Amino acid sequence: MILFKKPGEKNTRETLEIAVKKAATLPSKKILVASTTGRSAKIALDIAPDDLKIVTITHHTGFEEPDIQEFDEGIKKLLEERGHRVLTATHALSAGERCLRKKFGGIYPLEIIANTLRMFSEGVKVAVEISLMAADAGLVKTAELIVACGGTGSGLDSAVVIKPANSSNLFDLRIVEILCMPQNF
Ligand SMILES: Cc1cc2nc3c(=O)[nH]c(=O)nc-3n(C[C@H](O)[C@H](O)[C@H](O)COP(=O)(O)O)c2cc1C
């Protein structure tokens, strides 16, 4: 396992290199990439061999501003033309609970789970979340191992081998191996 000294975007390429190398050894040959703007997804596209499948998960539309999608349309087209998938969906570890917190205060179960995962790193939390989202969209199977990558605000700094689960069975998800994450200390 690689421990980066600091979280953040500067670890993106190395995280993807680690993820791609591991994914090449897995039968699924799949990496999941959290990407808000498309920047990290484009780097994944540039470095992944042709037989690797990239599933990119974006922020839900309206995350920053109502009805606005932050992901670059051109990069989405490029990924899809090369046979990869781009998923935009409700975030599995916040969903409507974020609205309850903002409107009424307090903290609700999904966000408690999310914050517990953040004790590892933001990126580990994101890796788990996007695995649930991809499983719910049918883009990964619950019986296969995949490599999921997340980061801290932007870029990528964590890569995790995960056995996914559907969100209705989220505690069946397994964190099989943390390949890299920031030291967080
Ligand atoms: C579904 C989803 C949830 C995310 N949740 C968080 C989060 O809780 N904390 C965080 O620091 N970053 C979060 N991110 C950001 C990602 O970890 C990653 O840094 C970012 O999407 C990379 O985008 P870029 O390719 O535009 O740099 C999330 C991204 C997505 C797509």
The ligand as a MOL file (V3000), in Angstrom:
LIG
                    3D

  0  0  0     0  0            999 V3000
M  V30 BEGIN CTAB
M  V30 COUNTS 31 33 0 0 0
M  V30 BEGIN ATOM
M  V30 1 C -20.3060 10.7910 -6.3710 0
M  V30 2 C -19.1690 11.6220 -5.8780 0
M  V30 3 C -19.0460 11.8970 -4.5190 0
M  V30 4 C -17.9670 12.6540 -4.0450 0
M  V30 5 N -17.8600 12.8930 -2.7060 0
M  V30 6 C -16.7660 13.5170 -2.2330 0
M  V30 7 C -16.5790 13.6680 -0.8310 0
M  V30 8 O -17.4000 13.2780 -0.0110 0
M  V30 9 N -15.4280 14.2750 -0.4060 0
M  V30 10 C -14.4690 14.7110 -1.2860 0
M  V30 11 O -13.4460 15.2510 -0.8410 0
M  V30 12 N -14.6280 14.5800 -2.6210 0
M  V30 13 C -15.7490 13.9920 -3.1140 0
M  V30 14 N -15.8980 13.8320 -4.4640 0
M  V30 15 C -14.8250 14.2970 -5.3720 0
M  V30 16 C -13.9780 13.1000 -5.8490 0
M  V30 17 O -13.4000 12.4230 -4.7720 0
M  V30 18 C -12.8630 13.5300 -6.8130 0
M  V30 19 O -11.8710 14.2670 -6.0990 0
M  V30 20 C -13.3890 14.3680 -7.9640 0
M  V30 21 O -14.6200 13.8760 -8.4390 0
M  V30 22 C -12.3940 14.3940 -9.1160 0
M  V30 23 O -12.8850 15.2670 -10.0770 0
M  V30 24 P -11.9660 15.8780 -11.2490 0
M  V30 25 O -11.7430 14.7860 -12.2300 0
M  V30 26 O -12.8080 16.9900 -11.8050 0
M  V30 27 O -10.7040 16.3800 -10.5940 0
M  V30 28 C -16.9960 13.1400 -4.9530 0
M  V30 29 C -17.1480 12.8880 -6.3270 0
M  V30 30 C -18.2080 12.1420 -6.7870 0
M  V30 31 C -18.3380 11.8950 -8.2580 0
M  V30 END ATOM
M  V30 BEGIN BOND
M  V30 1 1 1 2
M  V30 2 1 2 3
M  V30 3 2 2 30
M  V30 4 2 3 4
M  V30 5 1 4 5
M  V30 6 1 4 28
M  V30 7 2 5 6
M  V30 8 1 6 7
M  V30 9 1 6 13
M  V30 10 2 7 8
M  V30 11 1 7 9
M  V30 12 1 9 10
M  V30 13 2 10 11
M  V30 14 1 10 12
M  V30 15 2 12 13
M  V30 16 1 13 14
M  V30 17 1 14 15
M  V30 18 1 14 28
M  V30 19 1 15 16
M  V30 20 1 16 17
M  V30 21 1 16 18
M  V30 22 1 18 19
M  V30 23 1 18 20
M  V30 24 1 20 21
M  V30 25 1 20 22
M  V30 26 1 22 23
M  V30 27 1 23 24
M  V30 28 2 24 25
M  V30 29 1 24 26
M  V30 30 1 24 27
M  V30 31 2 28 29
M  V30 32 1 29 30
M  V30 33 1 30 31
M  V30 END BOND
M  V30 END CTAB
M  END
